[in-house]
Amino acid sequence: MNGNHPLVLGIGNTLLCDEGAGIHALHLMQAQAPVIPGADYVDGGTLSFTLATYIEDCTHLIVFDAAELNSPPGTVKTLVGDDMDAFLGAPRRSPHEVGLLDLFDIARLTGTLPEHRALIGIQPANMDWSTRPSTEVEQSLLRAVTAATGLLRHWRLIADDEADVFAASAGTTAVNRSPDTASARTAP
């Protein structure tokens, strides 16, 4: 593949309160974060093998999801590369980790697992029926999106000034300063 083709994937079920945190973070990022040239934003719902093609085709992957972080509700944690893989391989911490592991195994078998990949997990408070996230999770969504823009800057997919402008407008601090035409899709 020529050039960069980032994928921002939100997963979850928005009918189950905080279980939909990944989808809510994805939508917030689409609405407020800097444009990422060549990026796809995909609402992955509760996962399916149709997402394998999206993962195989990307150069950089950010996944937003509700995750059991053993932390207070609304905690946001970013796991990058091997740390993400280890987290997903540990005893069940995300309602979608089995599906995500399966998708990663497909990508590994085909030699297309993105080298640059991260999970931005959000600790849920409530998994009952509701189309709105809990107050704790709703207040954490901007922190999750800010973490994603920090990764994009670190991966040199957006300029420092774009991330700084977003962080300032969001009232947060930009992260990951160290060096090392977007479209929206809903997965079938």
C-alpha positions in Angstrom: 0.0 0.0 0.0 1.3 3.5 -0.9 1.1 6.2 1.7 -0.8 6.2 5.0 -4.2 4.8 5.4 -5.3 5.2 9.0 -8.4 3.5 10.4 -10.3 4.8 13.4 -12.6 2.0 14.6 -15.3 2.4 17.2 -16.8 -0.8 18.6 -19.7 -1.4 21.0 -23.5 -1.5 21.4 -25.1 1.9 21.8 -28.3 0.3 23.2 -26.4 -0.8 26.3 -25.3 2.5 27.9 -21.5 2.5 28.4 -21.1 -0.6 26.2 -21.4 1.9 23.3 -18.5 4.1 24.6 -16.3 3.2 21.5 -19.0 4.3 19.1 -19.7 7.5 21.0 -15.9 8.3 21.0 -15.7 7.6 17.3 -18.6 10.0 16.6 -17.1 12.7 18.7 -13.7 12.3 17.0 -15.4 12.6 13.6 -17.2 15.8 14.7 -14.4 17.6 16.5 -10.9 16.3 15.8 -8.6 17.5 13.0 -9.1 15.9 9.6 -6.8 13.0 9.1 -5.8 12.7 5.4 -6.8 9.3 3.9 -8.5 8.1 7.1 -11.5 5.9 7.4 -13.8 6.1 10.4 -15.7 2.9 10.9 -18.6 2.2 13.3 -17.8 -1.5 13.9 -20.9 -2.2 16.0 -20.4 -5.4 18.0 -17.8 -6.7 15.5 -18.0 -9.1 12.6 -15.5 -10.7 10.3 -16.4 -8.1 7.6 -14.1 -5.8 9.6 -11.1 -7.9 8.6 -10.8 -6.1 5.3 -10.7 -2.7 6.9 -7.9 -3.9 9.3 -6.0 -5.5 6.4 -6.2 -2.3 4.4 -5.0 0.1 7.0 -1.5 1.3 8.0 -2.4 2.7 11.4 -5.3 1.5 13.6 -7.0 3.2 16.6 -9.7 1.2 18.3 -12.1 2.9 20.8 -13.9 0.4 23.1 -15.4 -0.1 26.5 -12.9 -2.1 28.5 -12.5 -3.5 32.0 -9.6 -1.5 33.3 -10.2 -2.2 37.0 -10.3 1.5 37.4 -13.0 4.1 38.3 -15.7 4.6 35.7 -14.7 6.9 33.0 -11.0 6.1 33.2 -9.3 6.2 29.8 -6.3 4.0 29.1 -4.3 3.9 25.8 -2.6 0.6 25.0 -0.2 0.7 22.0 1.2 -2.2 19.9 2.3 -5.2 22.0 0.7 -3.7 25.1 -2.6 -3.7 23.2 -2.1 -7.3 22.2 -1.2 -8.4 25.7 -4.3 -6.7 27.1 -6.5 -8.4 24.6 -4.9 -11.7 25.3 -5.4 -11.5 29.1 -8.5 -12.8 30.8 -11.6 -11.1 29.4 -11.4 -7.3 29.8 -13.4 -6.0 26.8 -16.8 -7.4 25.7 -15.4 -7.5 22.2 -11.9 -8.8 22.8 -12.5 -12.3 21.4 -13.7 -10.8 18.1 -10.9 -8.3 18.0 -8.3 -11.1 18.7 -9.9 -13.1 15.9 -9.6 -10.1 13.5 -6.0 -9.6 14.5 -5.2 -13.3 13.9 -6.6 -13.0 10.4 -4.4 -10.0 9.8 -1.4 -11.8 11.2 -2.0 -14.8 9.0 -2.2 -12.6 5.9 0.8 -10.4 7.0 -1.4 -7.3 7.2 -1.6 -6.5 10.9 -0.8 -2.8 11.2 2.5 -2.1 13.0 1.0 1.1 14.4 -2.1 0.1 16.4 -3.7 1.1 19.7 -6.7 0.4 21.8 -8.2 3.4 23.7 -10.2 1.7 26.4 -12.9 3.4 28.5 -13.9 2.0 31.9 -17.7 1.6 31.8 -20.0 2.4 34.8 -23.3 1.0 33.5 -24.2 -1.7 31.0 -28.0 -1.5 31.3 -30.4 -0.6 28.6 -29.9 3.0 27.6 -28.9 4.8 24.4 -26.9 7.4 26.4 -23.6 6.8 28.2 -23.3 7.3 31.9 -22.2 10.7 33.1 -18.7 9.4 33.9 -18.2 7.9 30.5 -19.7 10.8 28.7 -17.2 13.1 30.5 -14.4 10.8 29.4 -15.1 10.8 25.7 -13.2 14.0 25.0 -10.1 12.6 26.9 -10.3 9.5 24.7 -10.4 11.6 21.5 -7.5 13.7 22.8 -5.5 10.5 23.4 -6.3 9.5 19.8 -5.1 12.9 18.4 -2.0 12.5 20.5 -1.3 9.1 18.9 -1.9 10.6 15.4 0.6 13.3 16.1 3.1 10.8 17.5 2.6 8.7 14.3 3.1 11.9 12.3 -0.3 11.7 10.7 -1.4 15.2 11.9 0.8 18.2 12.5 1.7 19.3 16.0 -0.2 22.6 15.5 -3.4 20.7 14.5 -3.3 18.6 17.7 -2.5 21.6 19.8 -5.4 23.6 18.4 -7.7 20.6 19.1 -6.4 20.1 22.6 -6.8 23.9 23.4 -10.4 23.9 22.0 -11.1 20.8 24.0 -9.7 22.3 27.2 -7.2 19.4 27.5 -3.5 19.0 27.2 -2.0 17.5 24.0 -0.1 14.2 24.5 2.5 12.1 22.8 4.8 15.0 21.6 7.7 12.6 21.1 8.6 11.7 17.5 8.6 8.1 16.8 -9.8 13.8 3.0 -11.4 11.5 5.8 -14.4 9.3 5.1 -17.0 7.8 7.4 -18.3 4.2 7.0 -20.5 1.9 8.9 -19.4 -1.7 8.7 -21.9 -4.1 7.1 
